[in-house]
Amino acid sequence: MTNILYDALIAPHAKNDAIFLELDDGTQVSYAGFVSRVAQLAHVLTDAGVEPGDRVVVQAPKVMDTIALYGAAIQTGSVYLPLNVAYTQSELEYFISDATPSLVVCDAKDEIDISTICDTNTQVMTLAKDGSGSLSTRADSCNTSFAAAQRNPDDLAALLYTSGTTGRSKGAMLSHKNLLSNAESLTDLWQITSQDRLIHALPIFHTHGLFVALNTALLAGAQVRFMAAFDIDTVVAEMPSSSLLMGVPTYYTRLLGDTRLDKNLVTNMRLFVSGSAPLLAETHTDFENRTGHRILE
């Protein structure tokens, strides 16, 4: 028995000095550096008493340590549960009570409010937009190697709550095999390789931004321009040196409203993906007319 998701997405990069993440402040994080950070956070989880199968709820800003924490959950065999950063206190109370996590990681500004809705068996740690917080502070002094927990392919890797359109949200269970199969299929179909550079402006609390975008990048060894949020000037500036953009319909309507979007701008781009909501037919047509590219929905 091994840990197929960790073995495929993270372990192969232990000595890979290629750039994985480029952050908004210009910081570059190598694949090897990311693997080390994942291990440090894995130690934080186990030191906090998180065991394989335990839920780790994460409602935190989009920073490098947030995705390293996702990797740490995989490595320790715990179950990663990301939550929308816009959820209200009452919504959070439902999710936390339903999931019964061992640990909740939240923005530092929300620590007091979230602590009041957690029971005595749930620890709370913080992670702020600047990368500070108790989670990161504890990780800084931890060992950069960690033996991955043994997991069956059908063991849970993550929970994602449904939108609840016909009732209360339900936790959809995603196994190690589910996530790996998805990443392998998309990486193959979209021909993602280590030569690709992804513009990542999506949130990381749902399937598209986390499991589709980042799992395929990790599997392929691609480079990721990791943006805290969608900013049209930054996206336009990054296109000449990038090859992939994964977005939602509003990204494409905003790009179409910018006169800088033309065929010259996207010469190096090879794939535009839209998901999470329906894309209007006119957006498809207008984008192809302007750029020569068809958006893959």
C-alpha positions in Angstrom: 0.0 0.0 0.0 1.3 3.4 -0.9 0.0 7.0 -1.2 -0.7 7.2 -4.9 -1.7 10.9 -4.9 1.3 12.1 -3.0 3.6 9.7 -5.0 2.3 11.2 -8.3 1.9 14.9 -7.6 4.5 15.8 -5.0 7.2 13.1 -4.3 8.7 13.3 -7.9 9.6 16.9 -7.4 11.8 16.5 -4.3 15.0 17.4 -6.2 13.3 19.4 -9.0 14.8 22.9 -9.0 12.5 24.2 -11.7 10.1 27.0 -10.8 6.7 25.9 -9.6 5.1 29.1 -8.4 5.7 32.8 -9.3 3.9 35.0 -6.8 2.5 38.5 -7.0 5.5 40.0 -5.2 8.0 38.4 -7.6 8.9 35.6 -5.3 9.6 32.3 -7.1 9.1 29.0 -5.3 10.9 25.9 -6.8 9.3 22.5 -6.9 11.8 21.2 -4.4 11.1 24.2 -2.1 7.4 23.5 -2.3 8.0 19.8 -1.4 10.0 20.9 1.6 7.3 23.3 2.7 4.6 20.6 2.3 6.7 18.4 4.7 7.0 21.2 7.2 3.2 21.7 7.3 2.7 17.9 7.5 4.7 18.0 10.7 2.4 20.8 12.0 -0.6 18.7 11.3 0.7 15.6 13.0 2.1 17.6 15.9 -1.5 19.0 16.3 -2.8 15.4 16.6 -4.3 15.2 13.1 -4.4 11.6 12.0 -5.1 9.9 8.7 -8.8 10.3 7.9 -9.3 13.4 10.1 -10.8 16.4 8.4 -8.8 19.6 8.0 -11.1 22.6 7.3 -9.5 25.5 5.5 -11.0 28.9 5.0 -7.9 30.9 4.3 -6.5 33.5 1.8 -5.0 32.4 -1.5 -1.3 32.2 -0.5 1.5 29.6 -1.1 1.1 28.0 2.3 -2.6 27.3 1.6 -1.8 25.0 -1.3 1.2 23.6 0.6 -1.3 22.8 3.3 -3.3 20.9 0.8 -0.2 18.9 -0.1 0.4 18.3 3.6 -3.1 16.9 4.0 -2.4 14.4 1.2 1.0 13.5 2.7 -0.5 12.9 6.2 -3.5 11.1 4.9 -5.9 13.6 6.4 -9.0 14.9 4.5 -8.7 18.4 3.0 -11.9 20.5 3.1 -11.6 24.0 1.5 -14.4 26.5 2.2 -15.4 29.6 0.3 -13.8 32.7 2.0 -17.1 34.5 1.6 -19.1 32.1 3.7 -20.9 33.7 6.7 -20.7 32.7 10.3 -23.9 30.7 10.2 -22.8 28.8 7.0 -19.4 28.0 8.6 -21.2 26.7 11.7 -23.1 24.2 9.6 -20.0 23.0 7.6 -17.8 22.7 10.7 -20.5 20.9 12.7 -21.2 18.5 9.8 -17.6 17.7 9.0 -16.4 17.5 12.6 -12.8 18.5 11.7 -9.7 18.0 14.0 -8.3 21.3 12.7 -9.6 24.5 11.2 -7.2 26.9 9.5 -8.7 30.4 9.0 -7.7 34.0 8.2 -6.1 35.6 11.3 -8.9 38.2 11.4 -11.6 35.4 11.8 -9.9 33.4 14.5 -12.1 34.6 17.4 -15.3 34.1 15.5 -14.4 30.7 14.2 -13.1 29.5 17.6 -16.6 30.2 19.1 -18.2 27.7 16.7 -15.7 24.9 17.1 -16.0 22.3 19.9 -13.2 21.5 22.3 -11.9 18.7 20.1 -11.2 21.1 17.2 -8.0 23.2 17.1 -7.9 26.5 15.3 -4.8 27.9 13.5 -4.4 31.0 11.4 -3.0 32.0 8.1 -3.0 35.6 6.9 -2.8 37.3 3.5 0.8 38.2 4.1 1.7 34.6 4.8 1.9 35.1 8.6 -0.1 33.3 11.2 0.2 30.5 13.7 0.2 27.8 11.0 3.1 29.2 9.1 5.1 30.2 12.3 4.9 26.6 13.5 5.9 25.2 10.2 9.0 27.4 9.9 10.8 25.4 12.6 9.8 22.0 11.4 11.8 19.4 9.6 11.7 19.5 5.7 11.2 15.8 5.3 8.2 13.7 6.3 7.3 10.1 5.6 4.0 10.0 3.7 1.2 8.2 5.3 0.1 4.9 3.7 -3.3 5.3 2.0 -5.5 3.1 -0.1 -6.6 4.5 -3.4 -10.2 4.6 -2.2 -9.4 6.4 1.0 -10.7 10.0 1.2 -8.4 12.8 0.1 -10.8 15.7 0.1 -14.4 16.8 0.8 -16.2 19.4 -1.2 -19.6 20.6 -0.2 -22.3 20.9 -2.9 -24.1 24.1 -3.7 -27.2 22.8 -1.9 -29.7 23.8 -4.6 -32.3 21.3 -3.4 -31.5 21.2 0.2 -28.6 21.7 2.6 -25.1 21.3 1.2 -23.7 17.8 1.4 -20.1 16.8 1.6 -19.0 15.1 -1.7 -16.3 12.5 -0.9 -13.2 12.5 -3.2 -10.7 9.7 -3.0 -7.0 9.7 -3.7 -7.9 7.7 -6.9 -10.6 10.2 -7.9 -8.3 13.1 -7.8 -5.4 11.3 -9.5 -7.5 9.9 -12.2 -9.0 13.4 -12.9 -5.5 15.0 -13.1 -4.1 12.2 -15.3 -7.0 12.4 -17.7 -6.9 16.2 -18.1 -3.1 16.4 -18.3 -3.2 13.9 -21.1 -6.2 15.4 -23.0 -4.9 19.0 -22.7 -1.3 17.9 -23.3 0.0 19.8 -20.3 3.8 19.5 -19.9 6.7 21.0 -18.0 7.0 23.5 -20.8 3.7 25.1 -20.0 3.1 28.2 -17.8 -0.3 28.6 -16.3 -1.9 31.9 -15.4 -3.7 31.0 -12.1 -6.2 33.6 -11.1 -8.9 31.3 -9.8 -9.9 30.8 -6.1 -8.5 27.6 -4.6 -11.6 26.6 -2.6 -13.3 24.7 -5.4 -12.6 22.0 -8.0 -11.5 24.2 -10.9 -8.8 26.3 -9.1 -7.5 23.6 -6.8 -7.9 20.1 -8.3 -8.1 20.9 -12.0 -5.5 23.7 -12.2 -3.0 22.8 -9.6 -3.2 19.0 -9.7 -2.5 19.0 -13.5 0.3 21.5 -13.0 1.9 19.4 -10.3 1.5 16.2 -12.3 3.1 17.7 -15.4 5.7 19.8 -13.6 4.3 23.0 -15.2 5.1 26.5 -14.0 2.3 28.5 -12.3 1.9 32.3 -12.2 0.0 32.3 -8.9 -2.2 35.4 -8.6 -4.0 36.3 -5.4 -7.0 37.3 -7.5 -8.0 38.1 -11.1 -6.4 41.4 -12.2 -6.8 42.2 -15.9 -3.6 44.2 -16.1 -1.6 41.4 -14.6 -3.3 38.8 -16.8 -2.6 40.8 -19.9 1.0 41.3 -18.9 1.5 37.6 -18.3 0.0 36.3 -21.5 3.1 36.8 -23.8 5.1 34.5 -21.5 2.4 32.0 -20.6 0.6 29.2 -22.4 -2.5 28.3 -20.3 -5.3 30.3 -18.7 -8.0 28.6 -16.7 -10.8 30.9 -15.8 -14.5 31.6 -15.4 -16.8 33.3 -17.9 -16.4 36.8 -16.3 -12.6 36.6 -16.9 -13.3 36.2 -20.6 -15.9 39.0 -20.8 -13.5 41.3 -19.0 -10.7 40.4 -21.4 -13.0 41.0 -24.4 -13.7 44.5 -23.0 -10.1 45.3 -23.1 -8.6 46.7 -26.4 -5.3 45.0 -25.6 -6.7 41.6 -26.3 -5.8 40.6 -29.9 -4.0 37.9 -31.8 -0.5 39.3 -31.1 -1.1 39.3 -27.4 -1.9 35.5 -27.3 0.8 34.3 -29.7 2.4 32.1 -27.1 -0.9 31.0 -25.6 -2.2 27.5 -26.6 -5.2 26.8 -24.3 -8.0 28.8 -22.7 -10.3 26.9 -20.4 -13.6 28.2 -18.9 -15.5 26.4 -16.2 -17.6 26.8 -13.0 -20.5 28.5 -14.9 -21.9 28.5 -18.5 -20.2 30.6 -21.1 -22.4 32.5 -23.5 -22.3 31.5 -27.2 -21.5 35.1 -28.1 -18.5 35.1 -25.8 -17.2 32.0 -27.6 -17.7 33.7 -30.9 -16.3 37.1 -30.0 -13.2 35.5 -28.3 -12.4 33.4 -31.4 -12.8 36.4 -33.7 -10.5 38.5 -31.6 -7.8 36.0 -30.8 -8.1 33.0 -33.2 -8.5 30.8 -30.1 -11.5 28.7 -29.1 -12.3 28.6 -25.4 -12.5 25.1 -24.1 -15.5 24.9 -21.8 
